[in-house]
Amino acid sequence: MVLRQLLYLSLLVNAGVCTALSPPKTIYISTGQWPPYMDQGRRDQGCVAKLIRDAFALSNLKVRFVFMPWDRAYQEGQKKAFSGSAYWYFSEQRAQDYIYTKTPVTTEVSRFYHLTSLNLNYQTYKDLAPYRLVLNQGLTYPDELLEAIERHDISIVNATYTTKNLSFLLRERADVVILTEQTKTEYAKTLTQEQNKLITFQDKPAFVTQGYLLINKHSAQYVSIFDVGVKTLWQDRAYFDNYIKSCLRLKSDVNITPQGE
């Protein structure tokens, strides 16, 4: 009896050692360029990418991000070769196509940016009617904005890459673009000082949104793993404070209210 118990304990110990030493499983997540949150040019691939990677690492899972245009990233993320897509604002359609994780990974203030020479005083979306507005394919915009675009016949310039948004303004191919405060700051680093002086923004936010990691229906088991991982990471005050500083920092107080009519 004693020998049998010792053998059982030995098997448990060996199993634990094998698990600890086993190589991590790699999961693939589709994404697009949206610095500083998801950034192919950074070593950590962005502050949101790092959070996702760290959360899964707690369960011995390695994450590989595959960057592509946002439209394609959304479609590819649903396939069996991937476990999901990072990261997206909420929409009813996405809630049908994917499983939303519980914890928002970002809170973002999006603003209308334009040249200083443009006489825009934005109070409601109707005020955009005289101007050409850039919308980026694959990104999410509030229903109120999309309805206002249709109702007021606002001219739209469709663009694939957000990296080109500021260039659209400088080349006068569009009048107004939408970027988050943080993303605009990152893209502005590629411009000259003189070019940056030409670009301004409206004080009133275009909209405020939260971003989530989406898990596809082939990989539902990863939803709780991610949520528990993020909760565990954020219980570390130093980790949480650093994430707030690098990813969630807002430049000003905002009023989170619909801007449509």
Contacts in CASP RR format, 6 or more apart in sequence:
PFRMAT RR
TARGET T0000
AUTHOR 0000-0000-0000
METHOD contacts of the structure
MODEL  1
MVLRQLLYLSLLVNAGVCTALSPPKTIYISTGQWPPYMDQGRRDQGCVAK
LIRDAFALSNLKVRFVFMPWDRAYQEGQKKAFSGSAYWYFSEQRAQDYIY
TKTPVTTEVSRFYHLTSLNLNYQTYKDLAPYRLVLNQGLTYPDELLEAIE
RHDISIVNATYTTKNLSFLLRERADVVILTEQTKTEYAKTLTQEQNKLIT
FQDKPAFVTQGYLLINKHSAQYVSIFDVGVKTLWQDRAYFDNYIKSCLRL
KSDVNITPQGE
19 60 0 8 1.000
22 60 0 8 1.000
24 57 0 8 1.000
24 60 0 8 1.000
24 61 0 8 1.000
24 62 0 8 1.000
25 60 0 8 1.000
25 61 0 8 1.000
25 62 0 8 1.000
26 61 0 8 1.000
26 62 0 8 1.000
26 63 0 8 1.000
26 64 0 8 1.000
27 56 0 8 1.000
27 61 0 8 1.000
27 62 0 8 1.000
27 63 0 8 1.000
27 64 0 8 1.000
27 83 0 8 1.000
27 219 0 8 1.000
27 222 0 8 1.000
28 63 0 8 1.000
28 64 0 8 1.000
28 65 0 8 1.000
28 66 0 8 1.000
28 81 0 8 1.000
28 82 0 8 1.000
28 83 0 8 1.000
28 84 0 8 1.000
29 52 0 8 1.000
29 63 0 8 1.000
29 64 0 8 1.000
29 65 0 8 1.000
29 66 0 8 1.000
29 77 0 8 1.000
29 82 0 8 1.000
29 83 0 8 1.000
29 84 0 8 1.000
29 85 0 8 1.000
29 86 0 8 1.000
29 213 0 8 1.000
30 65 0 8 1.000
30 66 0 8 1.000
30 68 0 8 1.000
30 72 0 8 1.000
30 73 0 8 1.000
30 74 0 8 1.000
30 76 0 8 1.000
30 77 0 8 1.000
30 82 0 8 1.000
30 84 0 8 1.000
30 85 0 8 1.000
30 86 0 8 1.000
31 38 0 8 1.000
31 49 0 8 1.000
31 65 0 8 1.000
31 66 0 8 1.000
31 67 0 8 1.000
31 68 0 8 1.000
31 73 0 8 1.000
31 85 0 8 1.000
31 86 0 8 1.000
31 87 0 8 1.000
32 38 0 8 1.000
32 40 0 8 1.000
32 67 0 8 1.000
32 68 0 8 1.000
32 69 0 8 1.000
32 70 0 8 1.000
32 73 0 8 1.000
33 39 0 8 1.000
33 40 0 8 1.000
33 67 0 8 1.000
33 161 0 8 1.000
33 162 0 8 1.000
33 163 0 8 1.000
34 162 0 8 1.000
34 183 0 8 1.000
35 42 0 8 1.000
35 46 0 8 1.000
35 182 0 8 1.000
35 183 0 8 1.000
35 186 0 8 1.000
35 187 0 8 1.000
36 42 0 8 1.000
36 46 0 8 1.000
36 47 0 8 1.000
36 182 0 8 1.000
36 183 0 8 1.000
36 185 0 8 1.000
36 186 0 8 1.000
36 246 0 8 1.000
36 247 0 8 1.000
37 46 0 8 1.000
37 47 0 8 1.000
37 48 0 8 1.000
37 49 0 8 1.000
37 87 0 8 1.000
37 106 0 8 1.000
37 182 0 8 1.000
37 183 0 8 1.000
37 247 0 8 1.000
38 45 0 8 1.000
38 46 0 8 1.000
38 48 0 8 1.000
38 49 0 8 1.000
38 65 0 8 1.000
38 67 0 8 1.000
38 86 0 8 1.000
38 87 0 8 1.000
39 45 0 8 1.000
39 46 0 8 1.000
39 49 0 8 1.000
39 186 0 8 1.000
40 67 0 8 1.000
44 50 0 8 1.000
44 53 0 8 1.000
45 53 0 8 1.000
45 65 0 8 1.000
47 243 0 8 1.000
47 246 0 8 1.000
47 247 0 8 1.000
48 86 0 8 1.000
48 87 0 8 1.000
48 105 0 8 1.000
48 106 0 8 1.000
48 247 0 8 1.000
49 63 0 8 1.000
49 65 0 8 1.000
49 86 0 8 1.000
51 105 0 8 1.000
51 230 0 8 1.000
51 233 0 8 1.000
51 243 0 8 1.000
51 247 0 8 1.000
52 63 0 8 1.000
52 86 0 8 1.000
52 87 0 8 1.000
52 105 0 8 1.000
52 213 0 8 1.000
52 226 0 8 1.000
53 62 0 8 1.000
53 63 0 8 1.000
54 233 0 8 1.000
55 225 0 8 1.000
55 226 0 8 1.000
55 229 0 8 1.000
55 230 0 8 1.000
55 232 0 8 1.000
55 233 0 8 1.000
56 62 0 8 1.000
56 63 0 8 1.000
56 222 0 8 1.000
56 225 0 8 1.000
56 226 0 8 1.000
56 229 0 8 1.000
57 63 0 8 1.000
58 228 0 8 1.000
58 229 0 8 1.000
58 232 0 8 1.000
58 233 0 8 1.000
59 225 0 8 1.000
59 229 0 8 1.000
61 222 0 8 1.000
61 225 0 8 1.000
65 86 0 8 1.000
66 73 0 8 1.000
66 76 0 8 1.000
66 82 0 8 1.000
67 73 0 8 1.000
68 76 0 8 1.000
69 137 0 8 1.000
69 138 0 8 1.000
69 160 0 8 1.000
69 161 0 8 1.000
70 136 0 8 1.000
70 137 0 8 1.000
70 138 0 8 1.000
70 139 0 8 1.000
71 137 0 8 1.000
71 138 0 8 1.000
71 160 0 8 1.000
73 85 0 8 1.000
74 85 0 8 1.000
74 88 0 8 1.000
74 94 0 8 1.000
74 97 0 8 1.000
74 138 0 8 1.000
76 82 0 8 1.000
76 85 0 8 1.000
77 84 0 8 1.000
77 85 0 8 1.000
77 214 0 8 1.000
77 216 0 8 1.000
78 84 0 8 1.000
78 85 0 8 1.000
78 97 0 8 1.000
78 98 0 8 1.000
78 216 0 8 1.000
78 217 0 8 1.000
79 216 0 8 1.000
79 218 0 8 1.000
80 218 0 8 1.000
82 216 0 8 1.000
82 219 0 8 1.000
83 215 0 8 1.000
83 216 0 8 1.000
83 218 0 8 1.000
83 219 0 8 1.000
83 222 0 8 1.000
84 98 0 8 1.000
84 213 0 8 1.000
84 214 0 8 1.000
84 215 0 8 1.000
84 216 0 8 1.000
84 219 0 8 1.000
85 98 0 8 1.000
85 213 0 8 1.000
85 214 0 8 1.000
85 216 0 8 1.000
86 105 0 8 1.000
86 213 0 8 1.000
86 214 0 8 1.000
87 105 0 8 1.000
87 106 0 8 1.000
87 211 0 8 1.000
87 212 0 8 1.000
87 213 0 8 1.000
87 214 0 8 1.000
88 94 0 8 1.000
88 98 0 8 1.000
88 140 0 8 1.000
88 211 0 8 1.000
88 212 0 8 1.000
88 214 0 8 1.000
89 140 0 8 1.000
89 209 0 8 1.000
89 210 0 8 1.000
89 211 0 8 1.000
89 212 0 8 1.000
90 100 0 8 1.000
90 140 0 8 1.000
90 209 0 8 1.000
90 210 0 8 1.000
90 211 0 8 1.000
90 212 0 8 1.000
91 140 0 8 1.000
94 100 0 8 1.000
94 214 0 8 1.000
98 214 0 8 1.000
98 215 0 8 1.000
98 216 0 8 1.000
98 217 0 8 1.000
99 214 0 8 1.000
99 215 0 8 1.000
99 216 0 8 1.000
99 217 0 8 1.000
99 220 0 8 1.000
99 223 0 8 1.000
100 212 0 8 1.000
100 214 0 8 1.000
101 212 0 8 1.000
101 213 0 8 1.000
101 214 0 8 1.000
101 215 0 8 1.000
101 223 0 8 1.000
101 226 0 8 1.000
101 227 0 8 1.000
101 230 0 8 1.000
102 223 0 8 1.000
102 227 0 8 1.000
103 212 0 8 1.000
103 226 0 8 1.000
103 227 0 8 1.000
103 230 0 8 1.000
103 231 0 8 1.000
104 210 0 8 1.000
104 211 0 8 1.000
104 212 0 8 1.000
105 211 0 8 1.000
105 212 0 8 1.000
105 213 0 8 1.000
105 230 0 8 1.000
105 247 0 8 1.000
106 210 0 8 1.000
106 211 0 8 1.000
106 247 0 8 1.000
106 248 0 8 1.000
107 208 0 8 1.000
107 209 0 8 1.000
107 210 0 8 1.000
107 211 0 8 1.000
107 248 0 8 1.000
107 250 0 8 1.000
108 180 0 8 1.000
108 181 0 8 1.000
108 182 0 8 1.000
108 208 0 8 1.000
108 209 0 8 1.000
108 210 0 8 1.000
108 211 0 8 1.000
109 180 0 8 1.000
109 181 0 8 1.000
109 205 0 8 1.000
109 208 0 8 1.000
109 250 0 8 1.000
109 251 0 8 1.000
109 252 0 8 1.000
109 254 0 8 1.000
110 178 0 8 1.000
110 179 0 8 1.000
110 180 0 8 1.000
110 205 0 8 1.000
110 206 0 8 1.000
110 207 0 8 1.000
110 208 0 8 1.000
110 209 0 8 1.000
111 178 0 8 1.000
111 179 0 8 1.000
111 180 0 8 1.000
111 181 0 8 1.000
111 184 0 8 1.000
111 201 0 8 1.000
111 202 0 8 1.000
111 205 0 8 1.000
111 206 0 8 1.000
112 120 0 8 1.000
112 122 0 8 1.000
112 128 0 8 1.000
112 176 0 8 1.000
112 177 0 8 1.000
112 178 0 8 1.000
112 201 0 8 1.000
112 202 0 8 1.000
112 206 0 8 1.000
113 165 0 8 1.000
113 166 0 8 1.000
113 169 0 8 1.000
113 176 0 8 1.000
113 177 0 8 1.000
113 178 0 8 1.000
113 179 0 8 1.000
113 184 0 8 1.000
113 199 0 8 1.000
113 200 0 8 1.000
113 201 0 8 1.000
114 120 0 8 1.000
114 131 0 8 1.000
114 169 0 8 1.000
114 175 0 8 1.000
114 176 0 8 1.000
114 177 0 8 1.000
114 199 0 8 1.000
114 200 0 8 1.000
114 201 0 8 1.000
114 202 0 8 1.000
115 169 0 8 1.000
115 170 0 8 1.000
115 172 0 8 1.000
115 175 0 8 1.000
115 198 0 8 1.000
115 199 0 8 1.000
115 200 0 8 1.000
116 197 0 8 1.000
116 198 0 8 1.000
116 199 0 8 1.000
116 200 0 8 1.000
117 198 0 8 1.000
118 131 0 8 1.000
118 175 0 8 1.000
118 176 0 8 1.000
120 127 0 8 1.000
120 128 0 8 1.000
120 131 0 8 1.000
120 175 0 8 1.000
120 176 0 8 1.000
120 202 0 8 1.000
121 127 0 8 1.000
122 128 0 8 1.000
122 202 0 8 1.000
122 204 0 8 1.000
123 204 0 8 1.000
124 148 0 8 1.000
124 259 0 8 1.000
124 260 0 8 1.000
124 261 0 8 1.000
125 144 0 8 1.000
125 145 0 8 1.000
125 148 0 8 1.000
125 149 0 8 1.000
125 152 0 8 1.000
125 154 0 8 1.000
125 259 0 8 1.000
125 260 0 8 1.000
125 261 0 8 1.000
126 148 0 8 1.000
126 152 0 8 1.000
126 260 0 8 1.000
126 261 0 8 1.000
128 148 0 8 1.000
128 149 0 8 1.000
128 152 0 8 1.000
128 154 0 8 1.000
128 176 0 8 1.000
129 152 0 8 1.000
129 153 0 8 1.000
129 154 0 8 1.000
131 154 0 8 1.000
131 155 0 8 1.000
131 175 0 8 1.000
131 176 0 8 1.000
132 155 0 8 1.000
132 156 0 8 1.000
132 157 0 8 1.000
132 173 0 8 1.000
132 174 0 8 1.000
132 175 0 8 1.000
132 176 0 8 1.000
133 149 0 8 1.000
133 154 0 8 1.000
133 155 0 8 1.000
133 156 0 8 1.000
133 157 0 8 1.000
133 174 0 8 1.000
133 175 0 8 1.000
133 176 0 8 1.000
133 177 0 8 1.000
133 178 0 8 1.000
134 156 0 8 1.000
134 157 0 8 1.000
134 158 0 8 1.000
134 159 0 8 1.000
134 165 0 8 1.000
134 168 0 8 1.000
134 174 0 8 1.000
134 176 0 8 1.000
134 177 0 8 1.000
134 178 0 8 1.000
135 141 0 8 1.000
135 156 0 8 1.000
135 157 0 8 1.000
135 158 0 8 1.000
135 159 0 8 1.000
135 178 0 8 1.000
136 158 0 8 1.000
136 159 0 8 1.000
136 160 0 8 1.000
136 161 0 8 1.000
136 162 0 8 1.000
136 165 0 8 1.000
136 178 0 8 1.000
137 158 0 8 1.000
137 159 0 8 1.000
137 160 0 8 1.000
139 162 0 8 1.000
140 209 0 8 1.000
141 178 0 8 1.000
141 207 0 8 1.000
142 207 0 8 1.000
142 209 0 8 1.000
142 258 0 8 1.000
142 259 0 8 1.000
144 207 0 8 1.000
144 258 0 8 1.000
144 259 0 8 1.000
144 260 0 8 1.000
145 206 0 8 1.000
145 207 0 8 1.000
145 259 0 8 1.000
145 260 0 8 1.000
147 260 0 8 1.000
148 154 0 8 1.000
148 260 0 8 1.000
148 261 0 8 1.000
149 156 0 8 1.000
151 261 0 8 1.000
157 168 0 8 1.000
157 173 0 8 1.000
157 174 0 8 1.000
159 165 0 8 1.000
159 168 0 8 1.000
162 179 0 8 1.000
162 183 0 8 1.000
162 187 0 8 1.000
163 187 0 8 1.000
165 177 0 8 1.000
165 178 0 8 1.000
165 179 0 8 1.000
165 187 0 8 1.000
166 177 0 8 1.000
166 179 0 8 1.000
166 184 0 8 1.000
166 187 0 8 1.000
166 188 0 8 1.000
166 191 0 8 1.000
166 195 0 8 1.000
166 199 0 8 1.000
167 173 0 8 1.000
168 174 0 8 1.000
168 177 0 8 1.000
169 175 0 8 1.000
169 177 0 8 1.000
169 198 0 8 1.000
169 199 0 8 1.000
170 191 0 8 1.000
170 195 0 8 1.000
170 198 0 8 1.000
170 199 0 8 1.000
178 206 0 8 1.000
179 187 0 8 1.000
181 250 0 8 1.000
181 251 0 8 1.000
182 247 0 8 1.000
182 249 0 8 1.000
184 201 0 8 1.000
188 196 0 8 1.000
188 199 0 8 1.000
191 199 0 8 1.000
204 255 0 8 1.000
204 259 0 8 1.000
205 254 0 8 1.000
205 255 0 8 1.000
205 259 0 8 1.000
206 259 0 8 1.000
207 259 0 8 1.000
208 254 0 8 1.000
208 256 0 8 1.000
213 226 0 8 1.000
215 222 0 8 1.000
215 223 0 8 1.000
215 226 0 8 1.000
233 239 0 8 1.000
233 240 0 8 1.000
234 240 0 8 1.000
234 243 0 8 1.000
END
